Amino acid sequence: MNLEYKRLGKTDEKIAAIGLGTWRLGGSMSPDYTHDLEIVDVIRQAVELGMNHIDTAEMYAGGHAEELVGRAIKVFPRDEVFIATKVWYTNLHHDDVLQACERSLKRLGIKYVDLYMIHWPNERIPLSETMKAMEKLYKDGKARYIGVSNFSTRLVEEAQNYLSLTEIVANQVEYGLHDRSIERDLLPYCEKNGITITAYSPLGQGRLAMELKARTKRTETLYEIARRYAKTPIQVALNWVIWRDNVITIPKASSKEHLKENAGACGWRLSPEDYKLLSDSWR
């Protein structure tokens, strides 16, 4: 399978344009151990397919998602997998950030995380305090890169101003045909400043699949383009998300079939005309 890799921020790091998100794998806000073996298998399959970017967070399944990622990746050389995790918005005081990272590393069974992000901003805690802790993790080798999630343009700028040793490489936000709000301001800003956009929920958490079943007017365009490229509508929708150079995505997959379909969304490119056609029909 011809996977595609993109530069992370302004770094020389190359990560999969389509990775694997782990929200709701192993539980929602608390652990569910029912499907652990299958989930570990799916994560391993993702890495074997070349989808080397695995995204998780301390709050996913009450930490259990990180445990599952840790179990899955221990069979691979550490430098073959790019692990991203996030600190929850209640843990953004300086020492809380450091302790949260240590807990994540322990659950993941690794000595450093590749990308450590602030999951959501918290206006009650000074961003300067949080970024000081994030930079300490970078300086101490606990996090190779620093990022944010769900940050506005203003907050990305503010966060960057508090860093002196490194730069913000990524902002993880919701983006897909169903939610284009970042195109107004945030996407152009990140494009101009060399910051990667990591698109989560690129398929609208199942909303796109439901609309495809309903055969709405705009999904007919999606079906038409999919036939032209001999791809599935889901693959076309994901390819649309990663069409811009600085955008990658992390769709969740809970089965190997789903994983292979996601992987098949890269290694090719919609023509500029078809990208525009799809964009215009999903305004």
Wavefront OBJ file of the C-alpha trace (Angstrom):
o trace
v 0.000 0.000 0.000
v 1.416 3.352 -1.060
v 1.210 5.463 2.075
v 2.088 9.131 2.237
v 4.224 10.966 4.777
v 4.262 14.662 5.534
v 6.642 17.014 7.265
v 5.663 17.846 10.849
v 5.628 21.622 11.294
v 9.009 23.084 10.332
v 10.877 19.981 11.522
v 12.540 17.262 9.438
v 10.186 14.690 10.974
v 7.976 12.813 8.493
v 4.750 11.263 9.786
v 1.871 9.449 8.143
v -0.649 11.733 6.434
v -3.316 9.360 7.733
v -2.646 8.013 11.209
v -4.816 6.346 13.835
v -6.921 8.105 16.461
v -7.816 6.176 19.632
v -10.761 8.136 21.081
v -13.393 5.590 22.201
v -10.993 2.662 21.812
v -10.922 0.853 25.166
v -13.787 2.895 26.576
v -15.095 6.445 26.531
v -14.329 8.389 29.727
v -13.647 5.213 31.748
v -11.982 1.888 30.844
v -13.774 -0.905 29.015
v -11.602 -4.024 28.785
v -14.004 -6.042 26.600
v -12.200 -5.664 23.266
v -8.599 -5.165 24.398
v -7.087 -7.944 22.268
v -8.809 -6.767 19.087
v -7.795 -3.145 19.728
v -4.135 -4.049 20.306
v -4.287 -6.037 17.058
v -5.764 -3.080 15.137
v -3.089 -0.675 16.450
v -0.350 -3.105 15.419
v -1.929 -3.530 12.008
v -1.945 0.268 11.582
v 1.803 0.435 12.228
v 2.420 -2.516 9.894
v 0.471 -0.713 7.145
v 2.788 2.279 7.600
v 0.295 4.416 9.539
v 3.024 5.231 12.039
v 1.237 8.142 13.732
v -0.801 6.915 16.733
v -2.742 9.608 18.586
v -4.079 9.187 22.110
v -4.690 11.213 25.303
v -4.609 10.798 29.061
v -8.400 11.186 29.286
v -9.264 8.610 26.618
v -10.918 5.687 28.417
v -9.579 7.050 31.701
v -5.993 6.318 30.590
v -6.762 2.850 29.237
v -6.307 3.957 25.603
v -2.692 4.839 26.415
v -2.233 1.424 28.043
v -3.534 -0.289 24.906
v -1.245 1.781 22.678
v 1.655 0.855 24.958
v 0.845 -2.854 24.700
v 0.529 -2.639 20.940
v 3.744 -0.771 20.172
v 6.131 -2.708 22.398
v 6.718 -5.220 19.559
v 8.132 -2.473 17.308
v 11.427 -0.580 17.469
v 10.628 2.684 19.274
v 11.682 4.903 16.364
v 9.253 3.169 14.002
v 6.214 4.600 15.785
v 5.257 8.248 16.279
v 3.261 8.542 19.498
v 1.214 11.655 20.232
v -0.670 12.160 23.490
v -2.398 15.028 25.244
v -2.679 16.522 28.721
v -6.247 17.213 29.915
v -7.344 20.808 30.505
v -7.664 20.350 34.290
v -3.962 19.444 34.543
v -2.431 22.608 33.105
v -0.730 24.044 36.192
v 3.057 23.692 35.857
v 3.647 20.683 38.122
v 0.396 19.016 37.043
v 1.607 19.014 33.428
v 4.887 17.359 34.421
v 3.110 14.726 36.529
v 0.486 14.060 33.829
v 3.242 13.436 31.295
v 4.991 11.005 33.660
v 1.728 9.079 34.111
v 1.195 8.956 30.347
v 4.738 7.696 29.768
v 4.209 4.993 32.380
v 0.925 3.837 30.798
v 2.509 3.904 27.337
v 5.585 2.050 28.592
v 7.986 4.482 26.895
v 10.652 6.961 28.010
v 9.536 9.842 25.799
v 6.515 10.823 23.747
v 7.033 12.121 20.209
v 4.392 14.845 20.417
v 2.859 16.192 23.626
v -0.162 18.481 23.303
v -2.467 20.574 25.446
v -5.834 18.884 24.830
v -8.040 21.954 25.397
v -7.224 25.495 26.530
v -8.164 26.487 30.095
v -8.651 30.209 30.633
v -8.483 29.748 34.418
v -4.830 28.703 34.274
v -2.221 31.093 32.832
v -1.032 29.790 29.467
v 2.467 31.069 30.293
v 2.617 28.636 33.232
v 1.491 25.699 31.090
v 3.922 26.461 28.258
v 6.810 26.739 30.719
v 6.064 23.165 31.798
v 5.670 21.996 28.179
v 9.059 23.485 27.340
v 10.630 21.765 30.355
v 9.344 18.412 29.040
v 10.966 19.219 25.702
v 14.226 20.286 27.364
v 14.293 17.148 29.540
v 13.734 14.859 26.536
v 10.314 13.674 27.707
v 8.614 15.195 24.642
v 10.365 15.487 21.292
v 7.853 18.038 20.005
v 5.246 20.353 21.523
v 1.752 20.958 20.183
v -1.727 22.182 21.072
v -5.277 21.045 20.373
v -8.503 23.018 19.924
v -6.567 26.302 20.040
v -7.716 29.421 18.181
v -5.280 31.471 16.101
v -4.918 33.952 18.970
v -4.117 31.211 21.479
v -1.611 29.502 19.166
v 0.193 32.839 18.813
v 0.114 33.460 22.545
v 1.360 29.955 23.361
v 4.211 30.301 20.862
v 5.286 33.583 22.458
v 5.938 31.773 25.754
v 8.367 29.302 24.136
v 12.051 30.127 23.719
v 13.716 26.754 23.003
v 11.275 25.175 20.562
v 8.175 25.875 18.489
v 4.610 24.598 18.331
v 4.590 22.031 15.521
v 0.902 21.093 15.408
v -2.634 22.154 16.315
v -5.151 19.304 16.501
v -8.639 20.491 15.562
v -11.856 19.145 14.076
v -11.831 19.357 10.278
v -13.617 17.588 7.474
v -16.243 18.143 4.808
v -18.850 18.508 7.574
v -16.891 21.137 9.558
v -14.884 23.702 7.625
v -14.751 26.465 10.240
v -10.923 26.467 10.450
v -10.698 27.562 6.796
v -11.673 31.130 7.692
v -8.690 31.973 9.837
v -6.836 29.152 11.588
v -5.915 27.058 8.542
v -4.360 29.974 6.578
v -2.492 31.081 9.727
v -1.025 27.622 10.319
v -0.195 27.238 6.630
v 1.682 30.560 6.655
v 3.535 29.800 9.911
v 4.561 26.217 9.186
v 2.276 24.565 11.729
v 0.717 21.188 10.954
v -3.042 20.862 11.260
v -3.984 17.447 12.642
v -7.618 16.928 11.684
v -9.668 14.883 14.135
v -13.159 13.496 13.428
v -12.515 13.897 9.661
v -15.665 11.882 8.944
v -17.832 13.711 11.476
v -17.965 10.818 13.987
v -20.239 8.789 11.729
v -22.257 11.719 10.366
v -20.744 11.347 6.901
v -21.574 7.624 6.738
v -25.177 8.371 7.721
v -25.474 11.048 5.059
v -23.985 8.713 2.439
v -26.733 6.206 3.260
v -29.361 8.944 2.932
v -27.987 9.830 -0.552
v -28.306 13.588 -0.123
v -27.579 15.909 -3.025
v -24.051 16.686 -1.888
v -23.180 13.019 -1.292
v -24.029 12.356 -4.956
v -20.970 14.479 -5.844
v -18.926 12.364 -3.449
v -20.188 9.132 -5.035
v -19.504 10.488 -8.519
v -15.903 11.448 -7.707
v -15.346 8.117 -5.917
v -16.392 6.231 -9.084
v -13.994 8.337 -11.146
v -11.018 7.422 -8.950
v -12.140 3.850 -8.221
v -12.153 4.695 -4.497
v -14.817 4.576 -1.796
v -16.638 7.806 -0.833
v -14.946 7.589 2.596
v -11.514 7.441 0.933
v -12.347 10.467 -1.203
v -13.539 12.404 1.871
v -10.291 11.599 3.721
v -8.178 12.473 0.670
v -9.967 15.821 0.536
v -8.946 16.467 4.181
v -5.219 15.827 3.549
v -5.168 17.607 0.178
v -3.341 20.634 1.599
v 0.345 20.150 2.370
v 0.137 21.042 6.061
v -2.911 18.901 6.936
v -2.793 15.332 8.270
v -5.590 13.337 9.885
v -6.200 10.681 12.546
v -9.465 8.825 11.855
v -10.396 6.156 14.389
v -10.593 2.567 13.161
v -11.824 -0.347 15.243
v -11.444 -3.092 12.611
v -8.771 -4.117 10.111
v -11.172 -3.562 7.198
v -11.851 -0.006 8.354
v -8.102 0.534 8.792
v -7.302 -0.636 5.262
v -10.002 1.600 3.822
v -8.521 4.594 5.666
v -4.990 3.730 4.506
v -6.251 3.571 0.918
v -7.224 7.228 1.143
v -3.628 8.344 0.629
v -0.860 7.772 -1.897
v -2.953 9.507 -4.578
v -4.416 12.976 -4.990
v -7.706 14.524 -6.049
v -7.188 16.845 -9.012
v -7.513 20.577 -8.219
v -10.769 20.568 -10.201
v -12.271 17.681 -8.204
v -11.044 19.173 -4.924
v -12.866 22.406 -5.805
v -15.971 20.555 -6.998
v -16.198 18.672 -3.697
v -15.426 21.791 -1.642
v -18.118 23.807 -3.427
v -20.754 21.104 -3.055
v -20.115 20.792 0.715
v -20.244 24.503 1.572
l 1 2 3 4 5 6 7 8 9 10 11 12 13 14 15 16 17 18 19 20 21 22 23 24 25 26 27 28 29 30 31 32 33 34 35 36 37 38 39 40 41 42 43 44 45 46 47 48 49 50 51 52 53 54 55 56 57 58 59 60 61 62 63 64 65 66 67 68 69 70 71 72 73 74 75 76 77 78 79 80 81 82 83 84 85 86 87 88 89 90 91 92 93 94 95 96 97 98 99 100 101 102 103 104 105 106 107 108 109 110 111 112 113 114 115 116 117 118 119 120 121 122 123 124 125 126 127 128 129 130 131 132 133 134 135 136 137 138 139 140 141 142 143 144 145 146 147 148 149 150 151 152 153 154 155 156 157 158 159 160 161 162 163 164 165 166 167 168 169 170 171 172 173 174 175 176 177 178 179 180 181 182 183 184 185 186 187 188 189 190 191 192 193 194 195 196 197 198 199 200 201 202 203 204 205 206 207 208 209 210 211 212 213 214 215 216 217 218 219 220 221 222 223 224 225 226 227 228 229 230 231 232 233 234 235 236 237 238 239 240 241 242 243 244 245 246 247 248 249 250 251 252 253 254 255 256 257 258 259 260 261 262 263 264 265 266 267 268 269 270 271 272 273 274 275 276 277 278 279 280 281 282 283
